[in-house]
Amino acid sequence: MKPSAVCISILFALLPFSSAKLAIKSGKASVAGSDGSIDTTSAIDTSKGSQSLKLNAQDTLKLSFTVYDDADNVDVQPHQTFLRFWDASIEEEGIVPVKVSRDGKAKFTMNLRKPPVGLPPSSTNPLQVTLLLGSFTRESAAYPLFDLTLPPSGKVPPHPEEETFHPQPEIAHTFRPEQKSPLKFISLVFAIATLSPWVVLLGLGIGLHALLT
């Protein structure tokens, strides 16, 4: 699937009215096991490029950061905040909204036992996770956060009526075979048999007429 047209259009619509740009600080990503213990913690530094994280089926991803105005160095709340999950190998994308408080602080939690609706199907290739920030009054921004490896998605169970949408066998009609005409001799015999009474009657009529005259 191509990049989300809705998300891209929103970010382009939120054109800046000043040179101030949205930025993030105090970014941290951690992976917690099924018992709640933190297995991995990584600080997010957008100037150093993406790092790699791996999430197992029972793990939980925890992400936190603060959005601020890099011109005034004050914490702000953007108008739109999304996480974009992109698998470049199969061109699958998912957009997941992130809630940011008025003081610019954001927390995002993802548990694979109940994944967000916007998460795309995963393969053996990592998903590129990018933070998208949009504002009406400041310059919008996109920050690559990390590459996230997830367990491959299982097959989606088929819909009970899926077969009705598959190509169906062509409907074939069986017609009665074409009737064969009888032999000309047989047809002639039946024609003579059919006309013979009329010939006899005609002869009798002629004979009767002769007797009367």
N, C-alpha and C positions, 0 to 999 in steps of 0.2 A: 504494500500500500504506500502511496506517495505521502509526503509530509502533510500534516493536517492543514487543510485550507482555512478552517475556522480559526485555528490558533495563529497561523501566520498573518491572516487578515486583521486579527485583533491587535497584534503587535505592530503592524504597519499603521493601523488606524490611530494608535496611541502616539502620535508624533509629538516631539518635545516642543515646549515653548521657551526653553532656556537651554543653556549649555550644560546644565547639571545632569549627571548620569547616575543611574542606580548602580550600586555596588553591594557586595556582601562582605561580612567579616564574622569572625568567631565561628566559622563553619566547621562542623564535625560530623563524621559519619561513623556509625558503629554497627556491629553485627552481634546480636544477642542469641544465645542458644535457647533450646526449648525450656531450660530451667531458669531462664532470665539472666544468666551470667553473661557478661560481655566477653566475647571471644576476640573481636578485633575492633580497634578504634583508630581512625585516621583523621588528621586535621585536613581541612579543605583549603587549599591555597590555589586560587584561580590563576595566579601568575606562573605556576609551575606545571600546568597541564594536568591531564587526567591521570588517576591512579586506578588500581584494580581492586575490586572487592568480589567476594564469592558468597552466595547465599544458598544454604541448603534448604530442604523442604520444610524443616521444623524451625528454621532460624527466623529472626525478625530484624529488619533493617530500620535503624533509627537515624534520622537526619535532623540537624538543627543548624540554624544560621540567623544572622541579623542583617536586615537590609538597611542601607544608609545612603544618604546623598553625599557623593564624593566631593562636591564643591563646598558645601557648608559643613560637612562632617557631622550631620545630624541623622539620627535614626528616623526612618520614614516607613509608611505603609504603601506599597505599590497598589495600583488598581487591579492588576492581574498578575498572578504567579502560577506557573506551571512547571512540572517536571516532564521532560520529553524523554521517552525510552525509544531508542532507535536501533534496529538490527539491520546493519548495512548489507549483510550477506543475503537476506531474503526481502529486503526493503519493506519491513514491517515496522510500524510506528504506533506508539501509545502516548496519549497525553493525560496526565493526572494533575488535577488542581491541588494547590498547596495553600493552606490558610495562614495568613500573616496577621499578627495583631497590630494595633495602632502604634505600638512602640517599635515596630519593625522586626519583632522576634517571630521566628517560624519554627515549628516542629512538625516533622513528618514521620509516620510509622507505617511500615508495610510488613504484613505477615503473610507468608505464602499459603497458609492454611485458609486464609480468606483474602486473596489478592484483590487489589482495586480493579474496578471494571475496565479502566483505561489501559491496563497492562497488556502489551501485545503478546502473542504466542512466542515462547522462547525456544531456542535451539541450543546447540552446543557452543555457539558463538556468543561472546559477551554483548550486552546491550550498552550502547553509549547513552549515558544519563546526562542531560543538559538542563540547567535551570534557566527558565525564561521569565523575565521581569518586564512588565509593561506599565506605563504611566502616562497620564494626560499632560502632566506638567514637567516631566523630566525625560531624558533620553532613555529609551528602552534598552535592555541588555540581555545577552545570552551567554551563560557561563558553563563550559563543560566541567562537570564535577568529577565523574569517575566512570570506569567501565565495570558493569555489574554482570557477573556470571550467575545464571539461574539454572535450576534443574530443567531439562527439556520438558516441554509441555506434553501432556498425554493426549491421546486422540479424543476428539470430541465425540460423545455418544451420538449415534444417528438419531434423527427425529423419527417418531413413529410413522409419519406420513411421508418420509423422504422418498420412498420408492415411487410414489405417485408423481413425482416431478422428474423421474428418470425417463429416457426415451422408451416408449412402449412398442411392442411388436406391431408390425403393420397389419391392419385388418384385411383379411382375405375373404372374398365372397366365392361361394361354390355355385355356379350356375348349372342348370339342366343342360345336358348335351344337346347339340343342335339336332333337330329331327331329320332323319334321312328320308328322302323321297323314294317311293316304291318303284320297281322296274316299270318301264314303259309298257311292256306286254301286259303286266298285271293291271296297270292303270287302264289300258285299252279294254280288257275283259270286263272290268267293273263298269267302265263307261257304257259298253254295249249292254250289259245286264241291266243297267239303270235305264237306258233308253228303250230297251226292247218292249216294255209294256205300252209305251206310247206308239211305237211302230205298229203293234198289234191293233191297238185302238184305232189308229189312223186307217189301217186296212179294213177293219170292220165298218168304220164309218163310210169309207168309199163304197164298199160292197152294199151296204144298206141303202145308200143314196142311189145306187144303180138299180136295185130292186124296186124302189119306190117310183122311179122314173120310167 
